[in-house]
Amino acid sequence: MALLNLLLALVAAVVAFALTGYGVGRLAERGVRRAGPDTLLRGLGALFGAIAAALCAWGLLIVVGAVMTAQDGGTDSAPPQSCRTAGWWEQHQRGVEIVDYSVSYLPLGFVCETSDGGSYDNGDVPGYLNPALLGFALAGAGCVIGAGYVSEMRARRQHRSRAGEAQ
């Protein structure tokens, strides 16, 4: 599982670099001030997407670290060290044991499962990472959709003007 998460983090990092290159290239093509609204929106959408991909890669690397720590065998490996949070010992005193762990991809996190059927996020992934990831992804998608809308409206306007000239 750790290798799969590491591979996903690598893919997210490559996507972040690719989107950064595309976004900067779009914005630098004609300059930010002379670029049309569709070019500006496409460039900003790509940059927002790059930030979202970078946040995703960072979060996946944090999860990989937690998984590798949990899979580390030895005399101090039960319960997994990644699941030993501040309230862990109090739960242990009440008879609740940590029995397993899993990785949550939406939202990104490392989830510890207890013997009473409950589960909790261990808190390794910072609390602001998932909302920031969602916000930048939605902003990027909104910019790209807006760029498509602007391009469509320009094409329709040009079509109407050509149809008017033909008559």
N, C-alpha and C positions, 0 to 999 in steps of 0.2 A: 504494500500500500504506500509505503514511503517513496518508492521509486516512481509510482504513478503520480503521486502528488508533486514530486520533483520535476517530472516531465511536464505536467500541467503548468507549473511555475515557469519553466523554461519557455514553453509555448506562449504564455502570457507576456513574458518579457520580450520575446521576439515581436509579438503583435504590437506591444507598446512602442518599440523602436520603429517599426514599419509605419505605424500611424503617425508618429512624431515626424518622420521624414516626409510623409505625404502631406501632413498639415502645414508644416513649415514651407514645403515647396509650393503648395497652393497659395499661401499667403505672400510668399516672396516673389511669385511669378510676375505679378504686375505691381506689387506693393500694396500695402494694406489700405492706403488712402484711395488708390485708383481702382481697386478691385470692385467688381460688382457684388451685389448682395448675395448672389448664389455662390460665388467663389469664396467670399468671406465666411458664409455659413458652413460651406464644406470644409474649409480649413479649420475653423473653430470646432466643428463636429469631430474632425479627426483628432485634434489636440485633446478634446474632452475624452474621447475614446481611449487615447493613449494614456491619459491619467488614470482612467478606470482600469485599464489592463495592467498598469504598473501597480496600482493598489491591490489588484487581484493576485499578482505575482508575489507581492510582499506578504499578503495574508497567507498564501499557500506555503511560502517558505517558513512562516511562523508555525503553521500546522505541521509541516514536515519535521521541524525541530521537536514539537511535542510528541509526534508519533515515534520518532527515533528514541526519545527519552523513555517513552512508555514501553518500547520493545527491547530496551536494554535489559538483558538478564542479569542475574547476580543475586547476592544475598539480600539486597534492599530493593527488590523489584516487585514485591506484592504488598500493597496495591501499587499500580503504576505511579511513578513519581510525578507524572504530569497531572494526575488526578488529586494530588495532595494539596488542596487549597486550604484557606484559613479555617473553614468550618469542618474540615474532614475529620479531625480527631474527635470532635463532639458527636458526630454521626456514628463514628466507630464505637464510642462508649455506649450508645443507645442500641447497638446491635445491627446497624445498617452497614453493610460491607460494599465496597466497590468491586463489581464483578466483571466489568468489561468497559471498553471505550469504543467510540466510533468517530468518524470525521463527518462533519456537516458541511456541505458545499453551498447551500442556500439556507440561511446565512452561513457564512464561512466561520467555522469554529471547531474546536475539539471537545467532544461531548463524552462525559463519564457517566456510566450506567451503574445504578445501585441495586442491591439485592431486594429492595422493597418495590421494584418496578419503576422507580423514578430515574431521572437523569438531570444532569446540570452541565453547563458550559464551564470549563475550567478558567476562563478569563485570559488565556494567553493572547488571543486575538484582541487588539484594543477595541473598545466599545465604539469608537468613531469610525472604524474602518469600513464596516458594512454599510452604514448610511452614506458615507462619502462615496463608496463604490457605486451604490445605487444612484446617487445624485449626479455624479459625473457621467454614468452610462445613460441616464435619461436625458441629460443636457446634450450629450453628443447625438443621441438619436433624434432629439427635437431639432437640433441644428441641421442634421442631414435631411430630415423630412421637410423642414422649412426651405432648404436649398432646392429640393425637388419641386416644391410648390412654386417658388419664385421662377424657376426655369420653365415650368409648365405655363405659368401665366405669361411669361415673355414670349414663348412659342405661339400661344394662342393669339396674342396681340399682333405678332408679326404675320400670322396667317390671315387675320382679319384685314390688316392693312394691304396685303398682297391681293386678297380677294376683292377689295374695294378698288384697287388700281386696275384689275383685269376687267371690271365692268365698265 
